[in-house]
Amino acid sequence: MNDICCIGHITLDKIITPKQTVYMPGGTSYYFSHGIYHLKDHAHYKLVTSLASSEYQSVNELRAKGINVEVIPSRYTVYFENKYGENQNNRTQRVLAKADPFTVEKLKHLEARFFHLGSLLSDDFPLEVIKFMSAKGILSVDAQGYLREVRGEKVYPVDWEEKREALKYIDILKVNEHEAAVLTGSSDYDEAVHLLHEWGVKEVLLTLGSEGSLIYAENKLYRIPAYPPQEVVDATGCGDTYMLGYLYMRNKGASYAEAGTFAAALSTIKLEKSGPFCGTEQMASDIIKRSPLKAERLTSVANMLQLQ
């Protein structure tokens, strides 16, 4: 039995920023796996990924670190181009190749306490996979892929057609402010997280970039600060880093606020360098202790509106 099992495609990424252009592996599964390797308790972690045999080098690198990786063969590897402007919260994408979707048949043997589905494109995880995996453990989903439709090479924002059925089976859902607005039709953060919770999600994580994040669970809303980085270098993978930190701490029995602040600190460390998170738990702890910013309970819409 694994504590956490991340499932998702490793990609080929072309990352363009005002300072540089970098070619490297990527995707939720890549950033999640390399990041969790640097945390103390990763022995019971497993990655399940799918990519073409020509790209197995990225898998071999993870296995050389001792990460348990299971590969489902695919005809192609997902190939993303991510382009950032001066504002790292804004990104444009192209998809130059797609991998085969995950199926129940390929995943039915897995055992873990937490399953995290790192969706990148709308057809990565069909509804039947969500239903099936929810019965096997605590199901965490990154909504980003379900809101991306590829036409040609371009990525277009779309709504998740099966969201009302799928969300009934999802325990933990991560969205950013744009994704929350698309899913709920509301740009009001308070209303959006409440709707997602009403539709079945037990823990709603709403990330707001430099404004921090919100966690809604058990009818309580928590505001998690964003710890300012010393330098903004590369935002790619920050959302995945947040999720690995959050699930890592929730697995250890941490509260929602404790897990959120740890996740936020990891994201700050990752933001300061290109590539996956490569810091330590102690570094994250130091950031939290030094900062005057604290997690807080939000008890009214008036508190929430201060974020907008």
C-alpha positions as CSV (number, residue, x, y, z in Angstrom):
1,M,0.0,0.0,0.0
2,N,1.4,3.4,-1.0
3,D,0.6,6.6,0.9
4,I,0.4,8.8,-2.3
5,C,0.1,7.7,-5.9
6,C,0.3,10.4,-8.6
7,I,-1.1,9.5,-12.0
8,G,-0.4,11.6,-15.1
9,H,1.6,12.0,-18.2
10,I,5.2,13.1,-18.2
11,T,5.5,15.7,-21.0
12,L,8.1,17.3,-23.2
13,D,8.0,21.0,-22.3
14,K,9.3,24.1,-24.1
15,I,9.3,26.9,-21.6
16,I,9.6,30.5,-22.9
17,T,10.1,33.3,-20.4
18,P,11.4,36.9,-21.0
19,K,14.8,35.7,-19.7
20,Q,15.3,32.4,-21.4
21,T,13.9,29.4,-23.4
22,V,14.3,26.0,-21.8
23,Y,13.5,22.5,-23.1
24,M,12.8,19.9,-20.3
25,P,10.4,17.2,-19.2
26,G,7.3,18.4,-17.4
27,G,3.7,17.7,-16.5
28,T,2.1,17.2,-13.1
29,S,3.6,13.8,-12.6
30,Y,7.2,15.1,-13.3
31,Y,7.0,18.1,-11.0
32,F,5.2,16.2,-8.3
33,S,7.6,13.2,-8.3
34,H,10.9,15.2,-8.4
35,G,9.5,17.5,-5.7
36,I,8.4,14.8,-3.3
37,Y,11.8,13.2,-3.6
38,H,13.2,16.1,-1.6
39,L,10.8,15.6,1.3
40,K,11.6,13.2,4.2
41,D,8.9,10.7,3.9
42,H,8.6,9.7,0.2
43,A,9.4,6.0,0.6
44,H,5.7,5.1,0.1
45,Y,5.1,7.2,-2.9
46,K,4.4,5.9,-6.4
47,L,4.2,7.5,-9.8
48,V,2.1,6.0,-12.7
49,T,2.8,7.7,-16.0
50,S,2.4,7.1,-19.7
51,L,4.8,8.2,-22.5
52,A,6.5,7.0,-25.6
53,S,9.5,4.7,-25.3
54,S,11.7,7.3,-26.9
55,E,11.3,9.5,-23.8
56,Y,12.0,7.0,-21.1
57,Q,15.1,9.0,-20.0
58,S,12.9,11.1,-17.7
59,V,11.6,7.9,-16.1
60,N,15.1,6.5,-15.7
61,E,16.2,9.7,-13.9
62,L,13.3,9.2,-11.4
63,R,14.0,5.6,-10.9
64,A,17.7,6.4,-10.3
65,K,16.6,8.5,-7.3
66,G,14.7,5.6,-5.9
67,I,11.2,6.7,-7.0
68,N,8.8,3.9,-7.7
69,V,7.6,4.5,-11.3
70,E,5.2,2.4,-13.3
71,V,5.0,3.2,-17.0
72,I,2.0,2.5,-19.2
73,P,3.3,2.5,-22.8
74,S,1.9,5.2,-25.2
75,R,2.3,5.8,-28.9
76,Y,3.3,9.4,-28.2
77,T,4.4,11.7,-25.4
78,V,2.6,14.9,-24.6
79,Y,4.5,17.9,-26.0
80,F,3.7,21.4,-24.5
81,E,4.9,24.8,-25.3
82,N,4.4,27.2,-22.4
83,K,5.1,30.9,-23.0
84,Y,5.1,33.4,-20.1
85,G,5.2,37.2,-20.2
86,E,6.5,39.5,-17.5
87,N,3.6,38.5,-15.3
88,Q,4.2,34.9,-14.4
89,N,0.6,34.3,-13.7
90,N,-0.2,34.6,-17.4
91,R,0.6,31.8,-19.8
92,T,-0.1,30.8,-23.4
93,Q,0.2,27.2,-24.5
94,R,0.4,25.0,-27.6
95,V,0.2,21.2,-27.7
96,L,2.4,19.6,-30.4
97,A,1.6,16.0,-29.5
98,K,-0.8,14.0,-27.3
99,A,-0.4,10.7,-25.4
100,D,-2.9,8.0,-25.0
101,P,-5.5,8.5,-22.2
102,F,-5.5,6.5,-19.0
103,T,-8.1,3.7,-18.6
104,V,-9.6,1.8,-15.7
105,E,-8.1,-1.5,-17.1
106,K,-4.6,0.0,-16.8
107,L,-5.1,1.4,-13.3
108,K,-7.4,-1.2,-11.5
109,H,-4.5,-2.9,-9.8
110,L,-3.2,0.2,-7.9
111,E,-3.4,0.6,-4.2
112,A,-2.8,3.8,-2.2
113,R,-4.3,6.0,0.5
114,F,-4.3,9.1,-1.7
115,F,-4.6,9.2,-5.5
116,H,-3.8,12.4,-7.3
117,L,-4.9,12.7,-11.0
118,G,-2.7,15.2,-12.7
119,S,-4.9,16.1,-15.7
120,L,-3.2,18.0,-18.5
121,L,-5.8,17.7,-21.3
122,S,-9.5,17.1,-21.2
123,D,-9.4,13.5,-22.3
124,D,-6.6,12.3,-20.0
125,F,-8.9,10.7,-17.4
126,P,-12.4,9.7,-18.6
127,L,-15.3,9.9,-16.1
128,E,-15.2,6.2,-15.5
129,V,-11.6,6.5,-14.2
130,I,-12.7,9.1,-11.7
131,K,-15.5,6.9,-10.5
132,F,-13.4,3.8,-10.2
133,M,-10.4,5.5,-8.5
134,S,-12.6,7.3,-5.9
135,A,-13.6,3.8,-4.6
136,K,-9.9,2.9,-4.1
137,G,-8.7,5.8,-1.9
138,I,-9.0,9.5,-1.3
139,L,-9.2,11.1,-4.7
140,S,-7.4,14.4,-5.5
141,V,-7.8,16.0,-8.9
142,D,-6.2,19.0,-10.6
143,A,-9.0,20.5,-12.7
144,Q,-6.7,22.3,-15.2
145,G,-6.7,19.6,-17.9
146,Y,-10.4,19.2,-18.0
147,L,-10.7,22.8,-19.0
148,R,-8.2,22.6,-22.0
149,E,-9.3,21.4,-25.4
150,V,-6.8,21.0,-28.2
151,R,-7.7,22.0,-31.7
152,G,-4.8,21.6,-34.0
153,E,-1.9,22.8,-31.9
154,K,-3.8,25.5,-30.0
155,V,-5.2,25.1,-26.5
156,Y,-8.7,26.5,-26.0
157,P,-10.4,27.1,-22.6
158,V,-13.6,25.0,-22.3
159,D,-16.0,24.1,-19.5
160,W,-16.0,20.5,-18.1
161,E,-19.1,19.0,-19.6
162,E,-19.3,16.2,-17.0
163,K,-18.3,18.3,-14.0
164,R,-21.5,17.9,-12.0
165,E,-21.3,14.1,-12.2
166,A,-17.5,13.9,-11.7
167,L,-17.3,16.3,-8.7
168,K,-19.5,13.9,-6.7
169,Y,-16.5,11.5,-6.6
170,I,-13.7,13.9,-6.0
171,D,-12.5,14.4,-2.4
172,I,-9.9,17.2,-3.1
173,L,-10.0,19.5,-6.1
174,K,-7.4,22.1,-7.0
175,V,-8.4,25.1,-9.2
176,N,-7.0,28.6,-9.9
177,E,-9.2,31.6,-10.1
178,H,-9.7,31.3,-13.9
179,E,-10.6,27.6,-13.6
180,A,-13.0,28.2,-10.7
181,A,-14.8,30.9,-12.7
182,V,-15.2,28.6,-15.7
183,L,-16.5,25.7,-13.6
184,T,-18.9,27.7,-11.6
185,G,-19.7,30.8,-13.7
186,S,-18.8,33.0,-10.8
187,S,-15.8,35.3,-10.4
188,D,-16.6,35.7,-6.7
189,Y,-14.2,33.5,-4.9
190,D,-16.6,32.8,-2.0
191,E,-19.4,31.8,-4.2
192,A,-17.2,29.6,-6.4
193,V,-15.7,27.5,-3.6
194,H,-19.1,27.1,-2.0
195,L,-20.6,25.9,-5.3
196,L,-17.8,23.4,-5.8
197,H,-18.3,22.1,-2.3
198,E,-22.0,21.9,-2.8
199,W,-21.5,19.8,-5.9
200,G,-19.6,17.2,-3.9
201,V,-16.0,18.2,-3.4
202,K,-14.9,17.8,0.3
203,E,-11.8,20.0,0.1
204,V,-11.7,22.8,-2.4
205,L,-8.2,24.4,-3.0
206,L,-8.3,27.7,-4.9
207,T,-4.9,29.0,-5.7
208,L,-4.6,32.7,-6.5
209,G,-0.9,33.1,-7.4
210,S,0.7,36.0,-5.6
211,E,-2.5,36.6,-3.6
212,G,-2.2,33.3,-1.8
213,S,-4.8,30.5,-1.8
214,L,-8.1,29.5,-0.2
215,I,-9.1,26.2,1.3
216,Y,-12.8,25.4,1.8
217,A,-13.5,22.2,3.9
218,E,-16.1,21.1,6.5
219,N,-18.0,24.4,5.9
220,K,-15.0,26.5,6.9
221,L,-12.9,28.8,4.7
222,Y,-9.2,29.3,5.2
223,R,-7.0,32.0,3.7
224,I,-3.5,30.9,3.1
225,P,-0.8,33.5,2.5
226,A,1.6,33.6,-0.5
227,Y,5.1,34.0,0.9
228,P,7.0,36.5,-1.3
229,P,10.0,34.9,-3.2
230,Q,13.4,36.5,-3.2
231,E,13.2,36.4,-7.0
232,V,10.6,35.2,-9.5
233,V,12.3,32.9,-11.9
234,D,9.8,30.3,-13.3
235,A,6.2,29.6,-12.3
236,T,5.9,26.4,-14.2
237,G,5.0,23.6,-11.8
238,C,4.1,25.8,-8.9
239,G,0.5,24.4,-8.8
240,D,1.9,20.9,-8.8
241,T,4.3,21.8,-6.0
242,Y,1.4,23.2,-4.0
243,M,-0.5,19.9,-4.4
244,L,2.4,17.7,-3.4
245,G,3.0,19.8,-0.3
246,Y,-0.7,19.7,0.6
247,L,-1.2,16.0,0.1
248,Y,2.1,15.2,1.8
249,M,1.0,17.0,4.9
250,R,-2.6,15.8,4.9
251,N,-1.3,12.2,4.7
252,K,0.7,13.0,7.9
253,G,-2.4,14.2,9.7
254,A,-1.9,18.0,9.3
255,S,-4.9,20.3,9.5
256,Y,-6.2,22.1,6.3
257,A,-4.4,25.3,7.3
258,E,-1.1,23.6,8.2
259,A,-1.1,21.7,4.9
260,G,-1.9,24.8,3.0
261,T,0.8,26.9,4.6
262,F,3.4,24.2,4.0
263,A,2.2,23.9,0.4
264,A,2.5,27.7,-0.1
265,A,6.1,27.7,1.3
266,L,7.1,24.9,-1.1
267,S,5.7,26.9,-4.0
268,T,7.7,30.0,-3.0
269,I,10.9,28.0,-3.0
270,K,10.1,26.4,-6.4
271,L,9.2,29.8,-7.9
272,E,12.8,31.0,-7.3
273,K,14.3,28.4,-9.6
274,S,13.6,26.7,-12.9
275,G,12.7,23.1,-12.8
276,P,11.0,21.1,-10.0
277,F,11.1,21.9,-6.3
278,C,14.5,21.0,-4.9
279,G,14.5,22.6,-1.5
280,T,13.9,20.9,1.9
281,E,11.2,20.7,4.6
282,Q,13.4,22.8,6.8
283,M,13.5,25.6,4.3
284,A,9.7,25.6,4.1
285,S,9.5,25.6,7.9
286,D,11.9,28.5,8.1
287,I,9.8,30.6,5.6
288,I,6.6,30.0,7.6
289,K,8.3,30.8,10.9
290,R,10.0,34.0,9.7
291,S,7.0,35.4,7.9
292,P,4.5,37.8,9.6
293,L,1.9,36.3,7.2
294,K,-0.4,33.8,8.8
295,A,-3.2,31.5,7.7
296,E,-6.6,32.7,8.9
297,R,-10.3,31.7,9.0
298,L,-12.5,33.8,6.8
299,T,-16.0,34.1,8.3
300,S,-17.8,36.4,6.0
301,V,-18.2,37.5,2.4
302,A,-16.7,40.9,3.5
303,N,-13.4,39.2,4.4
304,M,-13.4,37.4,1.0
305,L,-14.0,40.6,-1.0
306,Q,-10.8,42.0,0.4
307,L,-9.0,39.5,-1.8
308,Q,-10.5,40.8,-5.0
